[in-house]
């Protein structure tokens, strides 16, 4: 059983070129394509973090921000890594960077947190302790408890909203 793991050991990186088929009518990458890459990459970070006997599903996304569009002729880099865990939940942070192929300028294009839920029996779950190695990782690990509180409040609010939804 792994007792501790560095955030960098959970890191998953996806790189791709922004192709015309991935563009919306504004000639920027379709947001659904960004979310598809996010889900796959966050899942890979989860696999790297969790012991092999544990299974999980994606439960939600929060702090989702599209900050700068991904355009044709840019390289898109998606970086995901685990930033917290509690009970059944594993939090994965993801950021997308774009690199202009002409100027080599790098921009933060998108960021979000993904919550993965382990589906195994609670008694079978043991999460390793996360170890941060740089300022970004330290900040995200230290601020995890606050995001967890925000998520709990959001889930309670969503439960109230669901009670008022019409299923017709």
C-alpha positions in Angstrom: 0.0 0.0 0.0 1.4 3.4 -1.0 1.4 5.8 2.0 2.4 9.0 0.1 2.6 10.1 -3.5 3.9 13.3 -5.1 1.4 15.4 -7.0 3.7 15.1 -10.0 3.4 11.3 -9.9 -0.4 11.7 -10.6 0.3 14.2 -13.4 -1.4 13.4 -16.8 -0.5 15.4 -19.8 -2.4 15.6 -23.1 -1.1 17.6 -26.1 -2.8 18.2 -29.3 -3.0 20.6 -32.2 -6.2 22.6 -32.6 -7.7 21.3 -35.9 -10.5 22.9 -38.1 -12.9 20.0 -37.3 -12.7 21.0 -33.6 -13.8 24.6 -34.1 -17.2 26.2 -33.5 -18.8 28.9 -35.6 -16.5 31.5 -34.0 -13.4 29.6 -35.2 -12.3 28.7 -31.7 -12.2 25.2 -30.1 -15.6 23.9 -29.3 -16.1 23.9 -25.5 -17.4 20.3 -25.6 -14.0 19.2 -27.0 -12.2 20.9 -24.1 -14.5 19.1 -21.7 -14.0 15.7 -23.4 -10.2 16.1 -23.1 -10.6 17.3 -19.5 -12.6 14.2 -18.5 -10.2 11.7 -20.0 -7.1 13.4 -18.6 -8.5 13.9 -15.1 -9.5 10.2 -15.1 -5.9 9.3 -16.0 -4.6 11.4 -13.1 -7.1 9.5 -10.8 -5.8 6.1 -12.1 -2.2 7.2 -11.2 -3.3 8.2 -7.7 -5.6 5.4 -6.7 -4.6 1.8 -5.8 -5.3 -0.6 -8.7 -8.2 -2.3 -6.8 -10.3 0.9 -6.7 -12.8 2.0 -9.3 -14.3 5.4 -9.8 -16.7 7.6 -11.7 -16.7 11.3 -12.6 -19.1 13.0 -10.2 -18.8 16.7 -11.1 -16.8 19.7 -12.2 -16.4 23.1 -10.5 -14.5 26.3 -10.7 -14.8 25.8 -14.5 -13.4 28.8 -16.3 -12.8 29.3 -20.0 -10.2 32.1 -19.9 -8.7 32.3 -23.4 -9.9 30.6 -26.6 -8.0 27.9 -28.3 -7.5 28.8 -31.9 -6.3 27.1 -35.0 -2.5 26.7 -35.3 -2.1 26.6 -31.5 -0.8 23.7 -29.5 -3.2 22.7 -26.7 -1.6 21.2 -23.5 -3.9 19.8 -20.9 -2.3 19.1 -17.5 -4.1 17.3 -14.7 -3.1 16.1 -11.3 -4.6 15.1 -8.0 -5.0 17.9 -5.4 -7.0 16.3 -2.6 -9.0 13.4 -1.3 -11.6 12.8 1.3 -13.8 9.8 2.1 -14.8 8.6 -1.4 -13.9 11.7 -3.3 -10.7 12.5 -5.2 -10.2 16.1 -6.5 -8.2 16.6 -9.8 -7.1 20.0 -10.9 -6.8 20.6 -14.7 -5.4 23.5 -16.6 -5.2 24.0 -20.4 -2.4 26.0 -21.9 -2.2 27.2 -25.5 1.0 27.8 -27.3 1.0 30.0 -30.4 3.1 28.1 -32.9 4.4 31.4 -34.5 5.3 33.5 -31.4 5.7 30.6 -28.9 3.5 32.7 -26.4 1.9 30.5 -23.8 -1.5 31.4 -22.3 -3.7 29.9 -19.6 -6.8 29.0 -21.6 -9.0 27.0 -19.2 -9.0 25.6 -15.6 -11.3 23.4 -13.6 -11.5 20.9 -10.7 -13.0 17.5 -11.3 -14.4 15.3 -8.5 -14.0 11.6 -8.9 -16.0 9.2 -6.6 -14.6 5.8 -5.7 -17.3 3.2 -6.0 -15.7 0.5 -3.8 -16.9 -0.2 -0.2 -15.7 2.6 2.1 -13.7 0.1 4.2 -11.6 -0.7 1.1 -10.6 2.9 0.5 -7.2 4.1 1.6 -5.9 7.3 -0.1 -2.1 8.0 -0.1 -1.0 11.4 1.4 -0.3 13.9 -1.3 3.1 15.7 -1.4 3.5 19.1 -3.1 6.8 20.0 -4.8 6.1 23.6 -6.0 4.2 26.7 -5.2 1.2 25.9 -7.4 0.8 22.4 -5.9 1.3 23.7 -2.3 -1.4 26.3 -2.8 -3.9 23.9 -4.3 -3.3 21.3 -1.6 -3.5 23.9 1.2 -6.8 25.3 -0.2 -8.4 21.9 -0.8 -10.4 22.0 2.5 -12.0 25.3 1.5 -13.0 23.9 -1.9 -14.4 20.8 -0.2 -16.6 23.1 2.0 -17.8 25.0 -1.0 -18.7 21.7 -2.8 -20.6 20.5 0.2 -22.6 23.7 0.3 -23.2 23.5 -3.5 -24.4 19.9 -3.2 -26.9 20.9 -0.5 -28.1 23.8 -2.6 -28.5 21.5 -5.7 -30.6 19.1 -3.6 -33.0 21.9 -2.8 -33.1 22.9 -6.5 -33.8 19.3 -7.6 -36.8 19.2 -5.2 -38.3 21.9 -7.3 -37.6 20.6 -10.8 -40.4 19.5 -13.1 -39.7 16.2 -14.8 -42.1 16.8 -17.7 
